[in-house]
Amino acid sequence: MAAPQPSEPDSASPAIGRSLLWPLVAVGLGFLLVYNSFDASAGVPPAPSVVSLPAASAPAAPTPSASAAPPELPPSYPKRISIKSIAVDAPFIPLAIGPSGQLDAPPANDANLAGWFKNGATPGERGTSVVAGHVDTKTGPAVFLLLSTLKAGNTVDITREDGVVATFEVDSVETFSKADFPNERVYADKGTAQLRLITCGGVYDKKKKDYEDNVVVFAHLTSAKNP
């Protein structure tokens, strides 16, 4: 099943890079993340409050040994992303916050290109690394067209500049309304190496020239190796 598409053909759709909406928030230890849009008039939802977790009803589990700790890597810029289950093989471009205070989207003139928020964690580093890609452009399908079809257990490989290939396992794939995006849940630093893949989804609003939802893939680092 392909990612939700607009009711009119892809060739008539505007570039969705204009509407990857991520609210500008600070989570964890001052970790800055964003809700991206090229529409300067788009409303920015307030940053969520920190969720209080209920007290455990049973004794805490023993602290795992160092050998059982989740893997983490030193910082290194990503070079290429590969998701074999949906035939993704694409280079990266770094993304930054533009003059509007919102994250710049990947260029819409290259359908096979992923963007990485360069001021966040690098893929494999402790923290939440954010990767964005178009689902389609004016010319047709784009790099994250089939992102919504990923399943728990699928893997994502990211090759880094240091030569290490970081492998992430998908935990879940969820769709959220851009009008009520759960910033804390998506972007919070869990203390481990996390990955979020984000694209547009849901119904396409012709009047707003925008998709109503975002598709978010939640994944965590499972291994790292030299090719």
C-alpha positions as CSV (number, residue, x, y, z in Angstrom):
1,M,0.0,0.0,0.0
2,A,1.5,3.3,-1.1
3,A,1.6,6.4,1.1
4,P,-1.7,8.3,1.0
5,Q,-1.8,10.5,-2.1
6,P,-3.8,13.5,-3.2
7,S,-7.1,13.0,-5.1
8,E,-5.5,14.3,-8.3
9,P,-2.5,12.9,-10.2
10,D,0.9,13.4,-8.8
11,S,2.0,15.4,-11.8
12,A,-0.6,18.0,-10.8
13,S,0.4,18.1,-7.2
14,P,2.7,20.9,-5.8
15,A,5.9,19.8,-4.1
16,I,5.1,18.5,-0.7
17,G,8.4,19.9,0.6
18,R,6.4,23.1,0.9
19,S,4.4,21.6,3.7
20,L,6.4,19.2,5.9
21,L,5.1,20.8,9.1
22,W,7.1,20.3,12.3
23,P,6.5,22.7,15.3
24,L,9.6,24.4,16.6
25,V,10.2,22.9,20.1
26,A,13.0,22.3,22.6
27,V,12.9,18.9,24.2
28,G,15.2,17.0,26.6
29,L,18.5,18.8,27.2
30,G,17.8,21.8,25.1
31,F,17.3,19.6,22.0
32,L,15.8,21.9,19.3
33,L,13.5,20.4,16.8
34,V,11.1,21.9,14.3
35,Y,7.7,21.8,12.6
36,N,8.5,22.7,9.0
37,S,6.5,24.6,6.4
38,F,7.1,26.9,3.6
39,D,3.8,28.6,4.3
40,A,4.8,31.5,6.6
41,S,1.2,32.0,7.6
42,A,0.9,28.4,9.0
43,G,0.1,28.3,12.7
44,V,2.6,26.8,15.0
45,P,1.1,24.6,17.8
46,P,2.4,25.2,21.3
47,A,5.2,23.0,22.6
48,P,3.8,20.1,24.6
49,S,4.2,19.9,28.4
50,V,6.3,17.1,29.8
51,V,4.3,14.0,30.4
52,S,4.5,12.5,33.9
53,L,4.9,8.8,34.0
54,P,2.9,6.8,36.6
55,A,4.8,5.1,39.4
56,A,5.9,1.5,38.7
57,S,3.7,-1.1,40.4
58,A,6.5,-3.6,40.6
59,P,10.2,-3.4,41.6
60,A,12.5,-2.0,39.0
61,A,14.4,-4.4,36.9
62,P,18.1,-4.9,37.7
63,T,20.4,-2.5,35.9
64,P,21.7,-4.3,32.7
65,S,25.4,-4.9,32.4
66,A,27.6,-2.7,30.1
67,S,27.6,-5.4,27.4
68,A,23.8,-5.4,27.3
69,A,23.5,-1.6,27.0
70,P,22.0,-0.2,23.8
71,P,24.7,0.7,21.2
72,E,25.7,4.3,20.7
73,L,28.1,5.9,18.2
74,P,30.2,9.0,18.2
75,P,29.0,11.9,16.0
76,S,29.4,11.5,12.3
77,Y,27.4,13.0,9.4
78,P,25.2,10.7,7.4
79,K,26.0,10.0,3.8
80,R,23.4,7.6,2.5
81,I,20.1,6.0,3.6
82,S,19.0,2.5,2.5
83,I,15.7,0.9,3.3
84,K,15.6,-2.4,1.3
85,S,12.0,-3.3,2.1
86,I,10.8,-0.2,0.2
87,A,13.6,0.2,-2.3
88,V,15.1,3.4,-0.9
89,D,18.7,4.2,-1.6
90,A,19.4,7.9,-1.4
91,P,22.0,10.4,-0.4
92,F,21.6,13.0,2.3
93,I,21.5,16.8,2.4
94,P,21.8,18.7,5.7
95,L,18.8,20.7,6.7
96,A,19.0,23.9,8.8
97,I,16.6,26.3,10.3
98,G,15.9,29.1,7.8
99,P,15.3,32.8,8.3
100,S,11.7,32.2,9.1
101,G,12.7,30.2,12.1
102,Q,11.5,27.0,10.5
103,L,13.4,24.0,9.1
104,D,14.2,24.2,5.4
105,A,12.9,21.3,3.4
106,P,14.9,19.1,1.1
107,P,15.0,20.6,-2.5
108,A,11.9,19.6,-4.5
109,N,13.9,19.3,-7.7
110,D,15.5,16.0,-6.6
111,A,13.0,13.3,-5.9
112,N,15.7,10.8,-4.6
113,L,17.1,12.9,-1.7
114,A,16.7,12.7,2.1
115,G,17.3,15.6,4.5
116,W,18.8,15.4,7.9
117,F,18.4,18.1,10.6
118,K,22.1,18.9,11.0
119,N,21.8,20.6,14.4
120,G,20.3,17.5,16.0
121,A,21.9,14.1,16.8
122,T,23.7,12.4,14.0
123,P,22.3,8.9,13.1
124,G,23.6,6.4,15.7
125,E,24.6,9.1,18.2
126,R,22.7,9.2,21.5
127,G,19.6,11.2,21.0
128,T,16.9,11.5,18.4
129,S,18.1,11.9,14.8
130,V,15.5,13.4,12.4
131,V,15.3,12.6,8.7
132,A,12.8,14.1,6.3
133,G,11.9,13.2,2.7
134,H,9.3,14.0,0.1
135,V,6.5,11.6,-0.6
136,D,6.0,13.1,-4.1
137,T,6.9,16.2,-6.1
138,K,5.5,18.0,-9.1
139,T,7.3,15.4,-11.3
140,G,6.0,12.3,-9.5
141,P,6.8,9.9,-6.7
142,A,9.7,10.7,-4.4
143,V,12.1,9.0,-1.9
144,F,9.6,8.4,0.9
145,L,6.6,7.4,-1.2
146,L,6.3,4.0,0.5
147,L,7.4,5.1,4.0
148,S,3.9,4.4,5.5
149,T,4.1,0.7,4.4
150,L,7.1,0.0,6.7
151,K,6.4,-2.5,9.5
152,A,7.8,-3.1,12.9
153,G,11.0,-5.2,12.5
154,N,12.0,-3.7,9.1
155,T,15.5,-2.2,9.1
156,V,17.0,1.1,8.0
157,D,20.7,1.4,7.2
158,I,22.5,4.7,7.3
159,T,26.0,5.0,6.0
160,R,28.0,7.6,7.9
161,E,31.1,9.7,6.9
162,D,33.2,7.6,9.3
163,G,32.5,4.5,7.2
164,V,30.2,3.0,9.8
165,V,26.8,1.6,8.7
166,A,24.3,2.2,11.5
167,T,21.3,-0.2,11.4
168,F,18.0,0.8,12.9
169,E,15.0,-1.4,13.6
170,V,11.5,0.0,13.0
171,D,9.4,0.1,16.2
172,S,6.2,1.5,14.7
173,V,4.8,3.7,11.9
174,E,2.2,6.2,12.8
175,T,0.3,9.0,11.2
176,F,-0.4,12.3,13.0
177,S,-2.4,15.3,12.1
178,K,-0.2,18.4,11.4
179,A,-2.7,20.4,13.4
180,D,-2.1,18.3,16.5
181,F,1.4,16.9,16.1
182,P,2.8,15.2,19.3
183,N,6.1,16.9,19.5
184,E,7.3,15.4,22.8
185,R,6.5,11.9,21.8
186,V,8.2,12.2,18.4
187,Y,11.2,14.2,19.3
188,A,12.0,13.5,23.0
189,D,15.5,12.3,23.9
190,K,15.0,8.8,25.3
191,G,18.6,8.5,26.3
192,T,19.4,6.0,23.5
193,A,20.2,6.3,19.8
194,Q,16.8,6.9,18.1
195,L,15.8,7.6,14.5
196,R,12.6,9.4,13.2
197,L,11.8,9.3,9.5
198,I,9.1,11.9,8.5
199,T,7.1,12.6,5.4
200,C,3.7,13.9,4.4
201,G,0.5,11.8,4.4
202,G,-3.2,11.7,4.7
203,V,-5.7,13.7,2.6
204,Y,-4.4,16.4,0.3
205,D,-6.1,19.8,0.7
206,K,-6.2,21.4,-2.7
207,K,-7.1,24.8,-1.3
208,K,-4.2,24.9,1.2
209,K,-1.9,23.0,-1.2
210,D,-0.9,20.8,1.7
211,Y,-1.3,17.3,3.1
212,E,-3.1,17.2,6.3
213,D,-0.9,14.6,8.1
214,N,2.6,13.5,8.7
215,V,3.8,9.9,8.6
216,V,6.4,9.2,11.3
217,V,8.6,6.1,11.5
218,F,9.9,5.4,15.0
219,A,13.2,3.3,15.0
220,H,16.1,2.6,17.3
221,L,19.8,1.7,16.7
222,T,20.4,-2.1,16.9
223,S,23.9,-2.5,15.4
224,A,26.8,-0.7,13.7
225,K,29.5,-2.1,11.5
226,N,32.2,-1.2,9.0
227,P,31.2,-2.1,5.4
